[in-house]
Amino acid sequence: MLWDVDYTLLDAGGSGRAVYRSVFRYLFGRDPDGVAPMGGRTERAIIADTLSMAGISDPPRHVDAFIAELTRRAPELRATVAARGHALPGATAALAAVAALGPAVVQSVLTGNVPAMARAKLAAFGLDAHLDLDVGAYGDHHEVRAELVHLARDRACAAYGREFGGQATVLVGDTPLDVEAALATGARAVGVATGGPRQGRAGQGRAGTCRWPASTARSSAASAVTTVCGLVPWRRRTATSRTRSPVTSRQIRKPGKSSCSSASSRWRL
């Protein structure tokens, strides 16, 4: 089970945009013209667009340096996030409830954050206790979020000796891009209605997602638990739902034969 971080488990109180401006100022000696949209996107994509907006020539050449500086500043971010932000309602209980299902379910993250930033944000509210962050996938890996699903599956397979292909992988997130990543890789999608209006909300009944009443929005992370436990039926993907994704097959690598092909189906959700 792969959790998104920002606006799914926690609200960092605007710390992400603040650190982007600070890093830009450090690297280029001036303030950026703005920060590119962040909702559901990876750091590589956000950084490249932010640099382009500011008129920086050859933005891809500077992305790695930007990521390195974000990583260096991550330890100090933890205190800032703790002061400005908060864990979202139901997040702590949801993580604990999934952990209580036992070792058959592995919890980690699939997030646009770079690893050090994700760890700092989660640690600020003690949300990392039930997560194996070593098998997660992060925004320093690829511009396209769906590519992170393959990385997380590979890491979990290597660590646990069983495969997590298809709907054995569950993505929980708050934006349409979280859902798109799941649909593009054959995973299950759980959309939670905690995202901001600018990126839209993920739990609005798209094919491949589960739905729940709007009254549960403020504790919608907990709704993910009821879905995984089988209390909410999954809506199966259809052929038409696959064509709706703006992420093309050329952008997503095809999953190869898993080295964990002998895994028992009893481990699948």
Short mmCIF file of the C-alpha atoms (twelve columns), coordinates in Angstrom:
data_MODEL
# 
_entry.id   MODEL 
# 
loop_
_atom_site.group_PDB 
_atom_site.id 
_atom_site.type_symbol 
_atom_site.label_atom_id 
_atom_site.label_alt_id 
_atom_site.label_comp_id 
_atom_site.label_asym_id 
_atom_site.label_seq_id 
_atom_site.Cartn_x 
_atom_site.Cartn_y 
_atom_site.Cartn_z 
_atom_site.pdbx_PDB_model_num 
ATOM 1   C CA . MET A 1   0.000   0.000   0.000   1 
ATOM 2   C CA . LEU A 2   1.592   3.220   -1.204  1 
ATOM 3   C CA . TRP A 3   0.536   6.446   0.460   1 
ATOM 4   C CA . ASP A 4   0.930   9.901   -1.019  1 
ATOM 5   C CA . VAL A 5   2.307   12.353  1.560   1 
ATOM 6   C CA . ASP A 6   1.165   15.957  1.047   1 
ATOM 7   C CA . TYR A 7   -2.579  16.519  1.522   1 
ATOM 8   C CA . THR A 8   -3.141  12.786  1.933   1 
ATOM 9   C CA . LEU A 9   -1.369  12.164  5.248   1 
ATOM 10  C CA . LEU A 10  -0.369  15.699  6.206   1 
ATOM 11  C CA . ASP A 11  -0.499  19.411  5.457   1 
ATOM 12  C CA . ALA A 12  2.996   20.929  5.561   1 
ATOM 13  C CA . GLY A 13  1.647   24.451  5.986   1 
ATOM 14  C CA . GLY A 14  3.210   25.877  2.838   1 
ATOM 15  C CA . SER A 15  6.717   24.782  3.800   1 
ATOM 16  C CA . GLY A 16  7.346   23.205  0.404   1 
ATOM 17  C CA . ARG A 17  6.899   26.399  -1.578  1 
ATOM 18  C CA . ALA A 18  8.922   28.353  0.965   1 
ATOM 19  C CA . VAL A 19  11.907  26.018  0.670   1 
ATOM 20  C CA . TYR A 20  11.688  26.122  -3.136  1 
ATOM 21  C CA . ARG A 21  12.007  29.906  -3.077  1 
ATOM 22  C CA . SER A 22  14.897  29.706  -0.636  1 
ATOM 23  C CA . VAL A 23  16.791  27.126  -2.708  1 
ATOM 24  C CA . PHE A 24  16.225  29.110  -5.903  1 
ATOM 25  C CA . ARG A 25  17.574  32.236  -4.223  1 
ATOM 26  C CA . TYR A 26  20.622  30.312  -3.002  1 
ATOM 27  C CA . LEU A 27  21.410  28.856  -6.433  1 
ATOM 28  C CA . PHE A 28  20.619  31.818  -8.677  1 
ATOM 29  C CA . GLY A 29  20.949  34.893  -6.459  1 
ATOM 30  C CA . ARG A 30  17.403  36.148  -6.949  1 
ATOM 31  C CA . ASP A 31  13.815  35.256  -6.170  1 
ATOM 32  C CA . PRO A 32  11.907  33.021  -8.595  1 
ATOM 33  C CA . ASP A 33  9.014   34.449  -10.584 1 
ATOM 34  C CA . GLY A 34  6.856   31.802  -8.938  1 
ATOM 35  C CA . VAL A 35  6.725   28.127  -8.075  1 
ATOM 36  C CA . ALA A 36  5.213   25.720  -10.572 1 
ATOM 37  C CA . PRO A 37  2.037   23.818  -9.629  1 
ATOM 38  C CA . MET A 38  2.874   21.030  -7.186  1 
ATOM 39  C CA . GLY A 39  -0.262  18.948  -6.695  1 
ATOM 40  C CA . GLY A 40  0.388   15.306  -7.615  1 
ATOM 41  C CA . ARG A 41  3.620   16.091  -9.467  1 
ATOM 42  C CA . THR A 42  7.207   14.978  -8.853  1 
ATOM 43  C CA . GLU A 43  10.070  17.200  -7.745  1 
ATOM 44  C CA . ARG A 44  11.840  16.706  -11.072 1 
ATOM 45  C CA . ALA A 45  8.845   18.029  -12.974 1 
ATOM 46  C CA . ILE A 46  8.139   20.870  -10.532 1 
ATOM 47  C CA . ILE A 47  11.760  22.035  -10.449 1 
ATOM 48  C CA . ALA A 48  12.126  22.003  -14.242 1 
ATOM 49  C CA . ASP A 49  8.946   24.051  -14.688 1 
ATOM 50  C CA . THR A 50  9.885   26.488  -11.917 1 
ATOM 51  C CA . LEU A 51  13.266  27.122  -13.555 1 
ATOM 52  C CA . SER A 52  11.645  27.529  -16.954 1 
ATOM 53  C CA . MET A 53  9.146   30.050  -15.560 1 
ATOM 54  C CA . ALA A 54  12.065  32.059  -14.181 1 
ATOM 55  C CA . GLY A 55  13.844  32.146  -17.524 1 
ATOM 56  C CA . ILE A 56  16.732  29.908  -16.469 1 
ATOM 57  C CA . SER A 57  18.422  28.533  -19.567 1 
ATOM 58  C CA . ASP A 58  18.570  24.754  -19.993 1 
ATOM 59  C CA . PRO A 59  16.486  23.915  -16.884 1 
ATOM 60  C CA . PRO A 60  17.244  20.147  -16.914 1 
ATOM 61  C CA . ARG A 61  20.921  20.924  -16.365 1 
ATOM 62  C CA . HIS A 62  20.127  22.459  -12.969 1 
ATOM 63  C CA . VAL A 63  17.575  19.947  -11.648 1 
ATOM 64  C CA . ASP A 64  20.086  17.675  -9.891  1 
ATOM 65  C CA . ALA A 65  21.722  20.620  -8.114  1 
ATOM 66  C CA . PHE A 66  18.295  21.816  -6.963  1 
ATOM 67  C CA . ILE A 67  17.448  18.344  -5.650  1 
ATOM 68  C CA . ALA A 68  20.784  18.151  -3.834  1 
ATOM 69  C CA . GLU A 69  20.073  21.444  -2.070  1 
ATOM 70  C CA . LEU A 70  16.549  20.372  -1.134  1 
ATOM 71  C CA . THR A 71  18.044  17.209  0.354   1 
ATOM 72  C CA . ARG A 72  20.645  19.183  2.302   1 
ATOM 73  C CA . ARG A 73  17.956  21.389  3.833   1 
ATOM 74  C CA . ALA A 74  15.597  18.555  4.763   1 
ATOM 75  C CA . PRO A 75  16.704  18.178  8.417   1 
ATOM 76  C CA . GLU A 76  15.881  21.810  9.178   1 
ATOM 77  C CA . LEU A 77  12.548  21.479  7.374   1 
ATOM 78  C CA . ARG A 78  11.257  19.017  9.949   1 
ATOM 79  C CA . ALA A 79  10.939  21.707  12.651  1 
ATOM 80  C CA . THR A 80  9.327   24.130  10.191  1 
ATOM 81  C CA . VAL A 81  6.729   21.584  9.111   1 
ATOM 82  C CA . ALA A 82  5.968   20.698  12.732  1 
ATOM 83  C CA . ALA A 83  5.392   24.374  13.526  1 
ATOM 84  C CA . ARG A 84  3.371   25.325  10.459  1 
ATOM 85  C CA . GLY A 85  1.579   22.125  9.498   1 
ATOM 86  C CA . HIS A 86  -0.412  19.241  10.916  1 
ATOM 87  C CA . ALA A 87  -1.266  15.612  10.327  1 
ATOM 88  C CA . LEU A 88  -4.573  15.274  8.523   1 
ATOM 89  C CA . PRO A 89  -7.582  13.915  10.435  1 
ATOM 90  C CA . GLY A 90  -7.622  10.134  10.440  1 
ATOM 91  C CA . ALA A 91  -4.111  9.712   9.012   1 
ATOM 92  C CA . THR A 92  -2.468  8.301   12.133  1 
ATOM 93  C CA . ALA A 93  -5.390  5.954   12.786  1 
ATOM 94  C CA . ALA A 94  -5.463  4.793   9.153   1 
ATOM 95  C CA . LEU A 95  -1.776  3.883   9.143   1 
ATOM 96  C CA . ALA A 96  -2.172  1.997   12.412  1 
ATOM 97  C CA . ALA A 97  -5.270  0.176   11.190  1 
ATOM 98  C CA . VAL A 98  -3.548  -1.030  8.024   1 
ATOM 99  C CA . ALA A 99  -0.526  -2.123  10.088  1 
ATOM 100 C CA . ALA A 100 -2.895  -4.165  12.243  1 
ATOM 101 C CA . LEU A 101 -3.823  -6.243  9.187   1 
ATOM 102 C CA . GLY A 102 -0.479  -7.982  9.651   1 
ATOM 103 C CA . PRO A 103 2.660   -8.615  7.577   1 
ATOM 104 C CA . ALA A 104 0.709   -9.496  4.433   1 
ATOM 105 C CA . VAL A 105 0.297   -5.748  3.846   1 
ATOM 106 C CA . VAL A 106 3.418   -3.642  3.336   1 
ATOM 107 C CA . GLN A 107 2.999   0.105   3.755   1 
ATOM 108 C CA . SER A 108 5.248   2.695   2.160   1 
ATOM 109 C CA . VAL A 109 4.958   5.957   0.228   1 
ATOM 110 C CA . LEU A 110 4.744   7.027   -3.376  1 
ATOM 111 C CA . THR A 111 5.373   10.749  -3.337  1 
ATOM 112 C CA . GLY A 112 6.641   13.597  -5.442  1 
ATOM 113 C CA . ASN A 113 8.963   14.625  -2.613  1 
ATOM 114 C CA . VAL A 114 12.647  13.746  -2.654  1 
ATOM 115 C CA . PRO A 115 13.396  11.053  -0.041  1 
ATOM 116 C CA . ALA A 116 14.889  13.310  2.630   1 
ATOM 117 C CA . MET A 117 12.010  15.796  2.392   1 
ATOM 118 C CA . ALA A 118 9.396   13.043  2.619   1 
ATOM 119 C CA . ARG A 119 11.093  11.564  5.686   1 
ATOM 120 C CA . ALA A 120 11.309  14.981  7.371   1 
ATOM 121 C CA . LYS A 121 7.637   15.765  6.791   1 
ATOM 122 C CA . LEU A 122 6.420   12.376  8.017   1 
ATOM 123 C CA . ALA A 123 8.713   12.398  11.062  1 
ATOM 124 C CA . ALA A 124 7.438   15.830  12.060  1 
ATOM 125 C CA . PHE A 125 4.118   14.216  13.037  1 
ATOM 126 C CA . GLY A 126 5.255   10.673  13.831  1 
ATOM 127 C CA . LEU A 127 3.605   9.306   10.700  1 
ATOM 128 C CA . ASP A 128 6.571   7.126   9.756   1 
ATOM 129 C CA . ALA A 129 6.181   4.440   12.439  1 
ATOM 130 C CA . HIS A 130 4.302   1.948   10.243  1 
ATOM 131 C CA . LEU A 131 5.968   2.784   6.923   1 
ATOM 132 C CA . ASP A 132 8.877   0.981   5.287   1 
ATOM 133 C CA . LEU A 133 10.329  4.054   3.620   1 
ATOM 134 C CA . ASP A 134 13.193  2.096   2.076   1 
ATOM 135 C CA . VAL A 135 10.821  0.486   -0.427  1 
ATOM 136 C CA . GLY A 136 9.013   3.708   -1.289  1 
ATOM 137 C CA . ALA A 137 9.354   5.719   -4.493  1 
ATOM 138 C CA . TYR A 138 10.169  9.402   -4.600  1 
ATOM 139 C CA . GLY A 139 10.124  12.408  -6.884  1 
ATOM 140 C CA . ASP A 140 13.852  12.459  -7.577  1 
ATOM 141 C CA . HIS A 141 13.493  9.303   -9.692  1 
ATOM 142 C CA . HIS A 142 11.395  10.429  -12.648 1 
ATOM 143 C CA . GLU A 143 9.260   13.275  -13.969 1 
ATOM 144 C CA . VAL A 144 6.256   10.988  -14.561 1 
ATOM 145 C CA . ARG A 145 4.517   9.824   -11.404 1 
ATOM 146 C CA . ALA A 146 3.422   6.490   -12.851 1 
ATOM 147 C CA . GLU A 147 7.070   5.489   -13.286 1 
ATOM 148 C CA . LEU A 148 7.405   5.601   -9.503  1 
ATOM 149 C CA . VAL A 149 4.952   2.707   -9.197  1 
ATOM 150 C CA . HIS A 150 7.346   0.410   -11.047 1 
ATOM 151 C CA . LEU A 151 10.217  1.492   -8.815  1 
ATOM 152 C CA . ALA A 152 8.260   0.865   -5.609  1 
ATOM 153 C CA . ARG A 153 7.170   -2.574  -6.817  1 
ATOM 154 C CA . ASP A 154 10.753  -3.507  -7.680  1 
ATOM 155 C CA . ARG A 155 12.035  -2.373  -4.308  1 
ATOM 156 C CA . ALA A 156 9.296   -4.162  -2.380  1 
ATOM 157 C CA . CYS A 157 9.826   -7.334  -4.395  1 
ATOM 158 C CA . ALA A 158 13.553  -7.290  -3.614  1 
ATOM 159 C CA . ALA A 159 12.954  -6.604  0.089   1 
ATOM 160 C CA . TYR A 160 10.068  -9.006  0.745   1 
ATOM 161 C CA . GLY A 161 10.624  -11.758 -1.802  1 
ATOM 162 C CA . ARG A 162 7.177   -11.599 -3.340  1 
ATOM 163 C CA . GLU A 163 5.627   -9.658  -6.171  1 
ATOM 164 C CA . PHE A 164 3.230   -6.743  -5.914  1 
ATOM 165 C CA . GLY A 165 2.076   -6.573  -9.517  1 
ATOM 166 C CA . GLY A 166 -1.313  -5.434  -10.738 1 
ATOM 167 C CA . GLN A 167 -3.927  -4.828  -8.065  1 
ATOM 168 C CA . ALA A 168 -1.674  -6.196  -5.337  1 
ATOM 169 C CA . THR A 169 -0.476  -2.574  -5.298  1 
ATOM 170 C CA . VAL A 170 -2.793  0.066   -3.826  1 
ATOM 171 C CA . LEU A 171 -2.157  3.798   -4.290  1 
ATOM 172 C CA . VAL A 172 -3.785  6.270   -1.900  1 
ATOM 173 C CA . GLY A 173 -3.709  9.922   -2.926  1 
ATOM 174 C CA . ASP A 174 -5.581  13.192  -3.132  1 
ATOM 175 C CA . THR A 175 -5.094  14.314  -6.746  1 
ATOM 176 C CA . PRO A 176 -6.163  13.053  -10.165 1 
ATOM 177 C CA . LEU A 177 -2.484  12.393  -10.927 1 
ATOM 178 C CA . ASP A 178 -2.364  9.857   -8.077  1 
ATOM 179 C CA . VAL A 179 -5.300  8.041   -9.652  1 
ATOM 180 C CA . GLU A 180 -3.798  8.298   -13.137 1 
ATOM 181 C CA . ALA A 181 -0.574  6.671   -11.883 1 
ATOM 182 C CA . ALA A 182 -2.567  3.745   -10.501 1 
ATOM 183 C CA . LEU A 183 -4.665  3.283   -13.635 1 
ATOM 184 C CA . ALA A 184 -1.622  3.492   -15.924 1 
ATOM 185 C CA . THR A 185 0.136   0.690   -14.031 1 
ATOM 186 C CA . GLY A 186 -2.781  -1.623  -13.262 1 
ATOM 187 C CA . ALA A 187 -2.807  -0.789  -9.536  1 
ATOM 188 C CA . ARG A 188 -5.819  -0.119  -7.357  1 
ATOM 189 C CA . ALA A 189 -6.554  3.549   -6.663  1 
ATOM 190 C CA . VAL A 190 -8.024  5.033   -3.502  1 
ATOM 191 C CA . GLY A 191 -8.826  8.722   -3.912  1 
ATOM 192 C CA . VAL A 192 -9.141  10.817  -0.780  1 
ATOM 193 C CA . ALA A 193 -10.967 14.154  -0.777  1 
ATOM 194 C CA . THR A 194 -8.365  16.118  1.157   1 
ATOM 195 C CA . GLY A 195 -6.568  17.799  -1.760  1 
ATOM 196 C CA . GLY A 196 -6.813  21.493  -2.516  1 
ATOM 197 C CA . PRO A 197 -9.201  22.825  -5.177  1 
ATOM 198 C CA . ARG A 198 -6.412  23.825  -7.558  1 
ATOM 199 C CA . GLN A 199 -5.435  20.239  -8.286  1 
ATOM 200 C CA . GLY A 200 -8.953  18.844  -7.914  1 
ATOM 201 C CA . ARG A 201 -10.001 15.968  -5.731  1 
ATOM 202 C CA . ALA A 202 -9.253  12.382  -6.531  1 
ATOM 203 C CA . GLY A 203 -12.212 10.612  -4.933  1 
ATOM 204 C CA . GLN A 204 -14.860 11.729  -7.382  1 
ATOM 205 C CA . GLY A 205 -15.959 8.418   -8.845  1 
ATOM 206 C CA . ARG A 206 -13.552 7.893   -11.740 1 
ATOM 207 C CA . ALA A 207 -13.397 4.338   -12.958 1 
ATOM 208 C CA . GLY A 208 -10.930 2.359   -10.902 1 
ATOM 209 C CA . THR A 209 -11.432 4.321   -7.712  1 
ATOM 210 C CA . CYS A 210 -13.657 3.750   -4.738  1 
ATOM 211 C CA . ARG A 211 -16.111 6.369   -3.600  1 
ATOM 212 C CA . TRP A 212 -17.506 7.422   -0.271  1 
ATOM 213 C CA . PRO A 213 -19.843 10.174  0.926   1 
ATOM 214 C CA . ALA A 214 -18.561 13.746  1.011   1 
ATOM 215 C CA . SER A 215 -19.261 13.785  4.752   1 
ATOM 216 C CA . THR A 216 -16.184 11.601  5.255   1 
ATOM 217 C CA . ALA A 217 -13.830 14.000  3.477   1 
ATOM 218 C CA . ARG A 218 -12.088 15.322  6.578   1 
ATOM 219 C CA . SER A 219 -11.177 11.817  7.703   1 
ATOM 220 C CA . SER A 220 -10.955 10.232  4.283   1 
ATOM 221 C CA . ALA A 221 -7.570  8.614   4.937   1 
ATOM 222 C CA . ALA A 222 -9.434  6.304   7.284   1 
ATOM 223 C CA . SER A 223 -11.752 5.367   4.420   1 
ATOM 224 C CA . ALA A 224 -8.777  3.801   2.676   1 
ATOM 225 C CA . VAL A 225 -8.608  1.277   5.495   1 
ATOM 226 C CA . THR A 226 -12.191 0.151   4.994   1 
ATOM 227 C CA . THR A 227 -11.462 -0.321  1.302   1 
ATOM 228 C CA . VAL A 228 -8.358  -2.430  1.891   1 
ATOM 229 C CA . CYS A 229 -10.219 -4.497  4.473   1 
ATOM 230 C CA . GLY A 230 -12.851 -5.259  1.840   1 
ATOM 231 C CA . LEU A 231 -15.646 -3.295  3.487   1 
ATOM 232 C CA . VAL A 232 -16.006 -1.091  0.416   1 
ATOM 233 C CA . PRO A 233 -16.208 -2.966  -2.916  1 
ATOM 234 C CA . TRP A 234 -13.660 -2.092  -5.568  1 
ATOM 235 C CA . ARG A 235 -14.931 -0.762  -8.851  1 
ATOM 236 C CA . ARG A 236 -13.125 -2.700  -11.552 1 
ATOM 237 C CA . ARG A 237 -11.339 -0.978  -14.366 1 
ATOM 238 C CA . THR A 238 -12.901 -1.134  -17.790 1 
ATOM 239 C CA . ALA A 239 -11.370 -0.848  -21.228 1 
ATOM 240 C CA . THR A 240 -12.710 2.686   -21.542 1 
ATOM 241 C CA . SER A 241 -11.188 3.764   -18.227 1 
ATOM 242 C CA . ARG A 242 -7.722  2.907   -19.493 1 
ATOM 243 C CA . THR A 243 -8.066  5.239   -22.455 1 
ATOM 244 C CA . ARG A 244 -8.810  8.235   -20.269 1 
ATOM 245 C CA . SER A 245 -5.338  8.545   -18.826 1 
ATOM 246 C CA . PRO A 246 -3.273  11.360  -20.348 1 
ATOM 247 C CA . VAL A 247 -0.137  9.342   -19.575 1 
ATOM 248 C CA . THR A 248 0.698   7.435   -22.745 1 
ATOM 249 C CA . SER A 249 2.188   3.986   -23.007 1 
ATOM 250 C CA . ARG A 250 5.306   5.524   -24.477 1 
ATOM 251 C CA . GLN A 251 5.900   7.426   -21.243 1 
ATOM 252 C CA . ILE A 252 5.502   4.387   -18.989 1 
ATOM 253 C CA . ARG A 253 7.912   1.501   -19.151 1 
ATOM 254 C CA . LYS A 254 6.277   -1.879  -19.537 1 
ATOM 255 C CA . PRO A 255 6.650   -4.051  -16.420 1 
ATOM 256 C CA . GLY A 256 9.013   -6.912  -17.101 1 
ATOM 257 C CA . LYS A 257 8.850   -10.421 -15.718 1 
ATOM 258 C CA . SER A 258 9.110   -10.201 -11.955 1 
ATOM 259 C CA . SER A 259 11.923  -11.941 -10.125 1 
ATOM 260 C CA . CYS A 260 9.294   -12.742 -7.503  1 
ATOM 261 C CA . SER A 261 7.011   -14.673 -9.849  1 
ATOM 262 C CA . SER A 262 6.777   -17.575 -7.407  1 
ATOM 263 C CA . ALA A 263 4.920   -15.432 -4.888  1 
ATOM 264 C CA . SER A 264 1.741   -16.925 -3.523  1 
ATOM 265 C CA . SER A 265 -1.557  -15.247 -4.290  1 
ATOM 266 C CA . ARG A 266 -2.337  -15.301 -0.599  1 
ATOM 267 C CA . TRP A 267 -0.197  -12.180 -0.266  1 
ATOM 268 C CA . ARG A 268 -2.342  -10.194 -2.647  1 
ATOM 269 C CA . LEU A 269 -4.867  -7.698  -1.339  1 
# 
